[in-house]
Amino acid sequence: MTPGDASIRPRMRRDTVLHRLPGAVLVRTGGDTLRLAGPDAYRLLRRLRPHLTGERSLHDICAGVRDGRRATVAALIHALIDRGAVIDAGPPDGALFRDQHEYLAHLGGAPAFPAWRGARILVAGDGVIRQAALTVLAANGAGHVVASRPAREARPSGHDAVLYCADRADPTEITALARAARAGGPPLLTAAVIDGWAVLGPVTGPGPEGCWWCAVVRLGLDPARPADPAGALTRTVARMLGGALAYDAFRLLTGVLPEDPERPAVAQRLRTLQTLRIRTADGCPVCRTGAAADTAPVLTARAATTVRLVADLPPAPAGGPRALVAGYAAAMHRLVRTRPEPAGFRPDWTDRPAAYTAYPQAPFLPLPEHSPSGQRPFGTGPGAEDGRYTLPALSWLLRLSYGLLSRRLRIDSIRSDELDEYPTADWRRGAISGGGLYPLEIYWAAGRDGPVRPGVYHYAPAHHGLERLSAADPSARIRAALRYPGSAATGHFLLISHRFWRNAFKYASLGYHIATLDAGALLGSLGQLGAALGLPVRRLLWFDDRMIEAVLGVDPAEEGVLAVVPLPWEHAPPPLAPQDTPPAIRPPAYERSRTVLRFAWAAQVHRATMLGVAPPSDQGVEPPAMIGTAAGAGIALPEPAGPWSAQPVGELLPRRRSSFGQFAGTALGMDQLGALLRLITRTGGYRGDTVADGVRTGWTRLSVLANHVAGLPAGGYRYEPPTATLHPARSGRAWADVLAAIGADLTNYDLGETAAVLVISGRPDAMLDAYGPRGYRLLNAEVGTVAQAGCLAAAAIGIGCGAVLNLDHPAVDDVLGFPGTGERTVLCLLIGGERDGGADFVHHLR
């Protein structure tokens, strides 16, 4: 122990994950790994981790260790510090803005946090971008902020930084502030809209050349043209820009903003949200005397997109479409043991598709922002059948389920430095999605007597607005494609589709499987939001695919519809809609990728699941493919002492997030587990066209792999909802070995730190027998809905949760006794208490 150890306050980084190996432990932090050998290495780190919180010095931690082990513990902590798995949290800064202080500690700038709190920041300009910057600065502890409106009255002297934010750029104001910064004033950060673009930064000061005008000149933008001709600067986009500028100010004033010799600015086209990094180091006439005004523009003609078919089909099975889909489902079940074709596939991240589908040639209509009053608490069940939609209610459902809600900057096990930069920022949504890619599209097929003119509208989640793709009334054609009798009562429908390339660029043929689960999660979110307002959300999954896709005008090789939701509409006043009429031919979607791959296996599976409008066989009272009840005596879960949550889903969805590496290894109470399972059962149901009202399908089951549950031995259990009991499924192996086998492919979590794993299972082959190839989509939709209910139930109870597809599902089946029954694991949820606090920079979009 050295004298310097007295001041070190070790904290294990929040992106550090431990992995138990035979005779060793693997410590993974970001892209770095450290292997520590020894049969007790994992156990020692597990015991040490609760003490590595930054609240105690290294000296105090080691003082509680017996003499013979003290030097070993100190050397281990020093080794973890040297490899970056543990950081020195520095002196405690109190409870106020603790998350931001710790966030800065992870970036290496903890000593500068008091400077951030004391920095004097001048915010000049006008509009929603300026208000968003002020809100985010205040939310993250900026202590001295002065707002100046108008900007021409701003006095930069005496401040540590100046932020200029404007929904419409004023060239005179920006020039004056840039020249003041160049003359030795405080640094200037700018976010302003000009000629259909938003341009952010770079930092302008007395050092190297580079300013906001450098980027504008290279883009060839004209201040005389309308700043936002398409009306695409919605409040959501403005909040994205203003918060991004506040975040850059935070990094600048704390010294963690990376230096870049090219001093790039970021330009974003408002309609497509396409972003460009623009070199500004060459200067321009504003920031450097004598600079050429005819700088080469950065916008050039785009090359045409090439479409290429990937022949990844396995040998054709005997048995036609059913056998094809059965083989695909079985391959997805074994994906941890045998990665699906194509072998050796690696995504090209530089040519990934745009994060959001956009139709820049379509007329645009912003949606209202509305938080309805009188929401019923989460868990009250499906909405009333007589509820009627309004435009504010539908807008709220769309925004809370699939719109952007906040920026993801929290330090966790999947964080990368790319997330710090605005062009590669990641944004949270209410519904869960595999890999956070959100490959689904939502369309509103609007008939007459509604609040908008008839036509097909595409929901633009990043704008929270609508793009009108056609002017024809689609309602009659959609009703003809459905088998649900109640569809005749409305002329308005939501259509949920999968744009295949949106997640196939990363997951290849696996992307289709993930999207069918995503569809269930989105439908579950819509259903829970509808229940809060007493609105019906009935999922229609049995329809004529080709008729629906023809209404949308989509290419079946690019996009397929997965669900339809009727919207019974309240009598509406005269409709609002863009003044422009959409083109006679559906306008094309913006495509960022130069090469689009189409994976033959997933394409054939989707075609096999398509059908005409003919209904399935008569279901009777009980739907087919039901899972039988567990036999034998069960362990009764205690009744909750009271309601676990009276919160409405409108508050839970913005808080929902995956726990990536944040589990604390603490025990979950039996009452908490019981409340969680009851809430999932209560909120995971739905109304649809494949089951009679009031009848649960029985297609899925919840089981539990208990790890740290107080009063419950470790092991596997099947859950029976009617009696709220757990039925043991014995495993003959040591539980630690079972966990190691199940989680061998898991990189973002330490399975040993979770309290339990919730297993969602079904009988895929029985579904195919009962419903044909369409049964695959029906089952996955229900699994996704149950998973969404689980994530929201965990948020309501106050525990962490994360959905994972890369556990070894056949190994999970073995633990739960599924082999030979036809039942298989489809998806798993990890649950447990999270570590205290967090390391985060708060950037909400509400």
Long-range contacts (C-beta under 8 A, 24 or more apart in sequence): 1-58, 1-59, 1-62, 1-70, 1-71, 1-74, 5-57, 5-58, 5-59, 5-62, 5-74, 6-57, 6-58, 6-59, 7-57, 8-57, 8-58, 8-81, 8-88, 9-54, 9-55, 9-56, 9-57, 9-58, 9-88, 9-89, 9-90, 9-91, 9-92, 10-52, 10-54, 10-58, 10-61, 10-77, 10-80, 10-81, 10-86, 10-87, 10-88, 10-89, 11-52, 11-53, 11-54, 11-86, 11-87, 11-88, 11-89, 11-102, 11-105, 12-49, 12-52, 12-80, 12-85, 12-86, 13-84, 13-85, 13-86, 13-87, 13-106, 13-411, 14-102, 14-106, 14-410, 14-411, 14-412, 14-413, 14-661, 14-662, 14-835, 14-838, 14-839, 15-106, 15-411, 15-412, 15-413, 15-414, 15-415, 15-661, 16-85, 16-86, 16-413, 16-661, 17-413, 17-661, 17-747, 17-748, 17-749, 17-750, 18-42, 18-45, 18-46, 18-49, 18-750, 18-752, 18-753, 19-746, 19-747, 19-750, 20-736, 20-739, 20-740, 20-750, 20-752, 21-740, 22-740, 27-80, 27-83, 27-85, 28-413, 28-747, 29-83, 29-84, 29-85, 30-84, 30-415, 30-416, 32-83, 32-84, 32-85, 34-79, 34-80, 34-83, 34-85, 36-76, 36-79, 42-752, 44-76, 45-76, 46-665, 46-752, 46-753, 48-73, 48-76, 48-77, 49-665, 50-664, 50-665, 52-77, 52-86, 53-835, 53-836, 54-87, 54-89, 54-90, 54-92, 54-102, 54-105, 55-89, 55-92, 96-141, 97-140, 97-141, 98-837, 99-837, 99-838, 99-839, 99-840, 99-841, 99-842, 100-140, 100-141, 100-250, 100-840, 100-841, 100-842, 102-411, 102-837, 102-838, 102-839, 103-409, 103-410, 103-411, 103-839, 103-840, 103-841, 104-254, 104-256, 105-839, 106-411, 106-839, 107-251, 107-254, 107-256, 108-256, 109-254, 109-255, 109-256, 112-253, 112-254, 112-255, 112-256, 113-254, 115-253, 115-254, 116-141, 116-142, 116-143, 116-250, 116-253, 116-254, 117-141, 117-142, 117-143, 118-143, 118-144, 119-143, 119-144, 119-160, 119-161, 119-253, 120-144, 120-146, 120-158, 120-159, 120-160, 121-145, 121-146, 121-159, 121-160, 121-161, 121-162, 121-163, 121-249, 121-253, 122-146, 122-148, 122-154, 122-155, 122-156, 122-159, 122-161, 122-162, 122-163, 122-186, 123-147, 123-148, 123-162, 123-163, 123-165, 124-148, 124-149, 124-150, 124-151, 124-154, 124-162, 124-163, 124-164, 124-165, 124-173, 124-177, 125-149, 125-151, 125-163, 125-164, 125-165, 125-166, 125-173, 125-192, 126-150, 126-151, 126-165, 126-166, 126-167, 127-165, 127-166, 127-167, 127-168, 127-238, 128-167, 128-233, 128-235, 128-238, 128-239, 128-242, 129-165, 129-166, 129-167, 129-191, 129-192, 129-193, 129-238, 129-239, 129-241, 129-242, 129-245, 130-165, 130-166, 130-167, 130-242, 131-242, 132-165, 132-238, 132-239, 132-240, 132-241, 132-242, 132-243, 132-246, 133-163, 133-165, 133-191, 133-242, 133-243, 133-245, 133-246, 133-249, 134-242, 135-242, 135-243, 135-844, 136-242, 136-243, 136-246, 136-247, 136-842, 136-843, 136-844, 137-246, 137-249, 137-250, 139-842, 139-843, 139-844, 140-246, 140-250, 140-841, 140-842, 142-246, 142-249, 142-250, 151-177, 152-176, 156-180, 156-181, 156-185, 156-186, 156-188, 157-185, 157-186, 159-186, 160-186, 160-253, 161-186, 161-187, 161-188, 161-189, 161-249, 161-252, 161-253, 162-186, 162-187, 162-188, 162-189, 163-188, 163-189, 163-190, 163-191, 163-245, 163-246, 163-249, 164-188, 164-189, 164-190, 164-191, 164-192, 164-212, 165-190, 165-191, 165-192, 165-241, 165-242, 165-245, 166-191, 166-192, 166-193, 167-192, 167-193, 167-227, 167-228, 167-233, 167-238, 168-192, 168-193, 168-194, 168-227, 168-228, 169-193, 169-194, 169-199, 169-223, 169-227, 171-223, 174-212, 174-213, 175-213, 175-286, 178-204, 178-211, 178-212, 178-213, 178-286, 178-287, 179-286, 181-205, 181-206, 182-206, 182-211, 182-287, 187-252, 189-245, 189-248, 189-249, 189-252, 190-245, 191-241, 191-242, 191-244, 191-245, 193-227, 193-228, 193-233, 193-270, 194-221, 194-223, 194-227, 195-219, 195-221, 195-222, 195-223, 195-225, 195-226, 195-227, 196-225, 196-226, 196-227, 196-228, 196-229, 196-230, 196-232, 196-269, 196-270, 196-271, 197-221, 197-267, 197-268, 197-269, 197-270, 198-233, 198-237, 198-241, 198-267, 198-268, 198-270, 199-265, 199-266, 199-267, 199-268, 200-241, 200-244, 200-245, 200-248, 200-265, 200-266, 200-267, 200-268, 200-422, 201-245, 201-248, 201-265, 201-266, 202-263, 202-264, 202-265, 202-280, 203-248, 203-252, 203-257, 203-263, 204-287, 208-261, 208-263, 208-281, 209-263, 209-280, 209-281, 209-282, 209-283, 209-284, 209-287, 209-288, 209-291, 210-263, 210-265, 210-280, 210-281, 210-283, 210-287, 211-280, 211-283, 211-284, 211-286, 211-287, 212-265, 213-284, 213-285, 213-286, 213-287, 214-265, 214-278, 214-280, 214-282, 214-283, 214-284, 214-286, 214-287, 214-295, 215-265, 215-267, 215-278, 215-280, 217-284, 217-285, 217-293, 217-295, 218-278, 218-279, 218-280, 218-295, 218-296, 218-297, 218-298, 219-267, 219-276, 219-278, 219-297, 219-298, 219-299, 220-297, 220-299, 228-270, 230-270, 230-271, 230-360, 230-364, 231-364, 231-366, 232-270, 232-271, 232-364, 232-463, 232-465, 233-270, 234-366, 234-463, 234-464, 234-465, 235-366, 235-369, 235-464, 236-403, 236-404, 236-462, 236-463, 236-464, 236-845, 237-270, 237-273, 237-462, 237-463, 239-844, 239-845, 240-404, 240-407, 240-425, 240-427, 240-462, 240-845, 241-268, 243-407, 243-843, 243-844, 243-845, 244-407, 244-422, 244-425, 244-843, 246-843, 247-407, 247-409, 247-420, 247-841, 247-843, 250-841, 251-420, 266-421, 266-422, 266-423, 268-422, 268-423, 271-358, 271-360, 271-364, 272-354, 272-358, 272-360, 272-590, 273-354, 273-355, 273-356, 273-358, 273-462, 274-354, 274-590, 274-592, 275-422, 275-423, 276-423, 277-423, 303-594, 305-591, 305-593, 305-594, 305-595, 305-596, 306-594, 306-595, 306-596, 307-595, 307-596, 307-598, 308-595, 308-596, 308-597, 308-598, 309-597, 309-598, 309-600, 310-342, 310-508, 310-597, 310-598, 310-599, 310-600, 311-600, 312-340, 312-341, 312-342, 312-508, 312-509, 312-599, 312-600, 312-601, 313-341, 313-600, 313-601, 313-604, 314-341, 314-601, 321-608, 321-772, 321-773, 322-608, 322-768, 322-772, 322-773, 324-604, 324-605, 324-608, 324-773, 325-605, 325-608, 325-609, 325-768, 325-773, 325-776, 326-764, 326-765, 326-768, 328-509, 328-513, 328-601, 328-602, 328-605, 328-776, 329-513, 329-764, 329-768, 329-776, 330-764, 332-510, 332-513, 333-764, 333-809, 333-810, 333-824, 333-825, 333-826, 334-809, 334-810, 335-510, 335-805, 335-806, 336-744, 336-745, 336-806, 336-807, 336-808, 336-809, 337-808, 337-810, 340-508, 340-509, 340-510, 340-601, 341-508, 341-509, 341-601, 342-508, 342-509, 342-599, 345-508, 347-505, 347-506, 348-505, 348-595, 351-505, 351-592, 351-593, 351-594, 351-595, 352-505, 352-506, 352-592, 352-593, 353-501, 353-502, 353-505, 353-591, 353-592, 353-593, 353-596, 354-590, 354-591, 354-592, 355-438, 355-462, 356-460, 356-461, 356-462, 357-441, 357-458, 357-460, 357-499, 357-502, 357-589, 357-590, 358-460, 358-467, 358-589, 358-590, 359-458, 359-467, 359-469, 359-587, 359-588, 359-589, 359-590, 360-587, 360-590, 361-583, 361-587, 361-588, 362-458, 362-467, 362-468, 362-469, 362-582, 362-583, 362-587, 363-467, 363-468, 363-577, 363-578, 363-579, 363-580, 363-581, 363-582, 364-460, 364-463, 364-465, 364-466, 364-467, 364-468, 364-578, 365-452, 365-457, 365-465, 365-466, 365-467, 365-468, 365-576, 365-577, 365-578, 366-463, 366-464, 366-465, 366-466, 367-391, 367-395, 367-398, 367-399, 367-464, 367-465, 367-466, 368-392, 368-395, 369-395, 369-399, 369-464, 370-395, 370-396, 371-396, 371-650, 372-396, 372-533, 372-650, 374-533, 375-532, 375-533, 375-648, 375-649, 375-650, 376-531, 376-532, 376-533, 376-534, 376-648, 377-643, 377-645, 377-646, 377-647, 377-648, 378-528, 378-532, 378-645, 378-647, 378-648, 378-649, 378-652, 378-679, 378-683, 378-792, 378-796, 379-645, 379-679, 379-682, 379-683, 379-793, 379-796, 380-531, 380-532, 381-531, 381-682, 381-683, 381-685, 382-527, 382-530, 382-531, 382-536, 382-537, 382-685, 382-686, 382-687, 383-527, 383-530, 383-531, 383-532, 383-533, 383-534, 383-535, 383-536, 383-537, 384-534, 384-535, 384-536, 385-536, 387-530, 387-533, 387-534, 387-535, 387-536, 387-568, 388-535, 388-568, 388-569, 388-570, 389-492, 389-535, 389-567, 389-568, 389-569, 389-570, 390-451, 390-569, 390-570, 390-572, 391-451, 391-452, 391-572, 391-576, 393-533, 393-535, 394-444, 394-567, 395-464, 396-529, 396-533, 396-650, 397-526, 397-529, 397-530, 397-535, 398-442, 398-459, 398-461, 398-464, 399-464, 400-430, 400-525, 400-529, 400-649, 400-650, 400-653, 400-654, 401-429, 401-430, 401-431, 401-522, 401-525, 401-526, 401-529, 401-653, 402-429, 402-430, 402-431, 402-438, 402-440, 402-442, 402-459, 402-461, 402-522, 402-525, 403-429, 403-430, 403-461, 403-462, 403-464, 404-428, 404-429, 404-461, 404-462, 404-464, 404-845, 405-429, 405-430, 405-653, 405-654, 405-844, 405-845, 405-846, 406-654, 406-842, 406-843, 406-844, 406-845, 406-846, 407-843, 407-845, 408-436, 408-657, 409-840, 409-841, 409-843, 410-657, 410-838, 410-839, 410-840, 411-838, 411-839, 411-840, 412-659, 412-660, 412-661, 412-662, 413-660, 413-661, 413-662, 413-747, 413-748, 413-749, 414-660, 414-661, 414-748, 427-462, 427-845, 428-654, 428-656, 428-657, 429-461, 430-525, 430-653, 430-654, 430-656, 431-518, 431-521, 431-522, 431-524, 431-525, 431-788, 432-518, 432-521, 432-656, 432-658, 432-784, 432-787, 432-788, 432-791, 432-803, 433-518, 433-521, 434-503, 434-507, 434-514, 434-515, 434-517, 434-518, 434-803, 434-805, 435-503, 435-506, 435-507, 435-514, 437-502, 437-503, 437-506, 438-502, 438-518, 439-498, 439-499, 439-500, 439-502, 439-503, 439-511, 439-514, 439-515, 439-518, 440-496, 440-497, 440-498, 440-499, 440-515, 440-518, 440-519, 440-522, 440-562, 441-496, 441-497, 441-498, 441-499, 441-559, 442-494, 442-495, 442-496, 442-522, 443-469, 443-494, 443-495, 443-496, 443-497, 443-552, 444-492, 444-493, 444-494, 444-495, 444-567, 445-474, 445-475, 445-478, 445-492, 445-493, 445-494, 445-495, 445-551, 446-474, 446-491, 446-492, 447-473, 447-474, 447-475, 447-490, 447-491, 447-492, 448-473, 448-475, 448-491, 449-491, 449-569, 449-571, 449-572, 450-491, 450-492, 450-569, 450-572, 450-575, 451-572, 451-573, 451-575, 451-576, 452-575, 452-576, 452-577, 453-575, 453-577, 455-577, 455-582, 456-551, 456-552, 456-553, 468-577, 468-578, 468-582, 469-552, 469-553, 469-582, 469-586, 469-587, 470-553, 470-582, 470-586, 471-581, 471-582, 474-551, 477-547, 477-550, 477-551, 478-547, 478-548, 478-551, 478-564, 480-544, 480-547, 480-613, 481-543, 481-544, 481-547, 481-548, 481-551, 481-613, 482-540, 482-542, 482-543, 482-544, 482-564, 482-613, 482-689, 483-540, 483-542, 483-543, 483-613, 483-614, 483-615, 483-689, 484-538, 484-540, 484-542, 484-566, 484-689, 486-538, 486-566, 487-540, 487-566, 489-566, 489-568, 490-566, 490-567, 490-568, 490-569, 491-569, 492-566, 492-567, 492-568, 492-569, 493-564, 493-565, 493-566, 493-567, 494-526, 494-564, 494-565, 494-567, 495-548, 495-551, 495-552, 495-561, 495-563, 495-564, 496-522, 496-523, 496-561, 496-562, 496-563, 496-564, 496-565, 497-552, 497-554, 497-559, 497-560, 497-561, 497-562, 498-559, 498-560, 498-562, 499-558, 499-559, 500-558, 500-559, 500-560, 500-598, 500-599, 500-602, 500-603, 500-606, 501-558, 501-593, 501-596, 501-597, 501-598, 504-597, 504-598, 504-599, 504-602, 505-593, 505-597, 508-597, 508-599, 508-602, 509-599, 509-601, 509-602, 511-599, 511-602, 512-602, 512-605, 512-606, 513-780, 514-805, 515-562, 516-562, 516-776, 516-777, 516-780, 516-781, 516-784, 517-780, 517-781, 517-783, 517-784, 517-787, 517-805, 517-826, 517-827, 518-784, 519-562, 519-563, 519-777, 519-780, 519-781, 519-784, 520-780, 520-781, 520-782, 520-783, 520-784, 520-785, 520-786, 520-787, 520-788, 521-784, 521-785, 521-787, 521-788, 522-784, 522-788, 523-563, 523-565, 523-686, 523-781, 523-784, 523-785, 524-683, 524-684, 524-686, 524-784, 524-785, 524-786, 524-787, 524-788, 524-789, 525-653, 525-788, 526-565, 527-686, 527-785, 528-649, 528-683, 528-788, 528-789, 528-792, 529-649, 529-650, 529-653, 531-649, 531-683, 532-648, 532-649, 532-650, 536-566, 536-568, 536-687, 537-565, 537-686, 537-687, 538-565, 538-566, 538-686, 538-687, 538-688, 538-689, 539-563, 539-564, 539-565, 539-686, 539-687, 539-688, 539-689, 539-781, 540-564, 540-565, 540-566, 540-688, 540-689, 541-688, 541-689, 541-690, 541-774, 541-777, 541-778, 541-781, 542-611, 542-613, 542-615, 542-616, 542-689, 542-690, 542-774, 543-613, 544-611, 544-612, 544-613, 545-610, 545-611, 546-610, 547-613, 552-586, 553-586, 556-607, 557-598, 557-603, 560-606, 560-610, 562-777, 562-781, 563-781, 605-773, 605-776, 608-773, 609-773, 609-774, 609-776, 609-777, 611-772, 611-773, 611-774, 616-690, 616-770, 616-771, 616-772, 616-774, 617-770, 619-690, 619-691, 619-692, 621-692, 621-695, 622-695, 622-698, 623-690, 623-691, 623-692, 623-695, 623-697, 623-698, 623-699, 623-770, 624-766, 624-769, 624-770, 624-771, 625-697, 625-698, 625-699, 625-762, 625-763, 625-766, 625-767, 625-769, 625-770, 625-771, 625-775, 625-779, 626-697, 626-698, 626-699, 627-698, 627-699, 627-700, 627-701, 627-761, 627-762, 627-763, 627-823, 629-720, 630-718, 630-720, 630-727, 631-727, 632-727, 632-728, 633-727, 634-720, 634-723, 634-725, 634-726, 634-727, 635-712, 635-717, 635-725, 635-726, 635-727, 635-728, 636-723, 636-724, 636-725, 637-670, 637-671, 637-673, 637-674, 637-677, 637-678, 637-724, 637-725, 637-726, 638-670, 638-671, 638-674, 639-674, 639-724, 640-671, 640-674, 640-675, 640-678, 641-671, 644-675, 644-679, 644-796, 644-797, 645-679, 645-796, 645-797, 647-796, 649-792, 652-792, 652-795, 652-796, 653-792, 654-844, 654-846, 655-795, 656-791, 656-792, 656-795, 658-791, 658-801, 658-802, 658-803, 659-749, 659-800, 659-801, 659-802, 659-830, 659-832, 659-834, 660-748, 660-749, 660-802, 661-748, 661-749, 661-750, 662-800, 662-834, 662-835, 662-838, 663-749, 663-750, 663-753, 663-754, 663-755, 663-800, 663-830, 663-832, 663-833, 663-834, 663-835, 664-753, 664-832, 664-833, 664-834, 664-835, 664-836, 665-708, 665-752, 665-753, 665-832, 666-708, 666-755, 666-832, 666-833, 667-708, 667-709, 667-710, 667-755, 668-708, 668-709, 668-710, 668-755, 668-756, 668-799, 668-831, 668-832, 668-833, 669-709, 669-710, 670-709, 670-710, 670-711, 670-712, 672-797, 672-799, 673-704, 673-709, 673-712, 673-755, 673-756, 674-724, 675-797, 676-758, 676-790, 676-793, 676-794, 676-797, 676-799, 676-831, 677-702, 677-704, 677-719, 677-721, 677-724, 677-758, 678-721, 678-724, 679-789, 679-793, 679-796, 679-797, 680-758, 680-786, 680-789, 680-790, 680-793, 681-721, 683-789, 683-792, 683-793, 684-785, 684-786, 684-789, 684-790, 686-782, 686-785, 690-771, 690-778, 697-782, 699-762, 699-763, 699-767, 699-778, 699-779, 699-782, 700-760, 700-761, 700-762, 700-779, 700-782, 700-783, 700-786, 700-826, 701-760, 701-761, 701-762, 701-823, 702-758, 702-759, 702-760, 702-786, 703-729, 703-758, 703-759, 703-761, 703-816, 704-756, 704-757, 704-758, 704-759, 705-742, 705-756, 705-757, 705-759, 705-812, 705-815, 705-816, 706-755, 706-756, 707-735, 707-739, 707-751, 707-752, 707-754, 707-755, 707-756, 707-757, 707-832, 708-754, 708-755, 708-756, 708-832, 709-755, 709-756, 715-815, 716-815, 716-816, 716-817, 718-816, 729-815, 729-816, 729-817, 731-814, 731-815, 738-811, 738-815, 741-808, 741-811, 742-807, 742-808, 742-811, 742-812, 742-815, 743-807, 743-808, 744-808, 745-806, 745-807, 745-808, 746-804, 746-806, 746-807, 748-802, 749-802, 749-804, 749-830, 751-830, 753-832, 754-830, 754-831, 754-832, 755-799, 755-831, 755-832, 755-833, 756-830, 756-831, 756-832, 757-807, 757-812, 757-828, 757-829, 757-830, 757-831, 758-790, 758-828, 758-829, 758-830, 758-831, 759-812, 759-816, 759-825, 759-828, 760-786, 760-787, 760-790, 760-825, 760-826, 760-827, 760-828, 760-829, 761-813, 761-816, 761-818, 761-823, 761-824, 761-825, 761-826, 762-823, 762-824, 762-826, 763-821, 763-822, 763-823, 763-824, 764-824, 764-826, 765-822, 766-822, 779-826, 780-826, 783-826, 783-827, 784-827, 787-827, 787-829, 790-829, 790-831, 791-829, 794-829, 794-831, 799-831, 799-832, 799-833, 799-834, 800-830, 800-831, 800-832, 800-833, 800-834, 801-829, 801-830, 801-831, 802-829, 802-830, 803-827, 803-828, 803-829, 803-830, 804-828, 804-829, 804-830
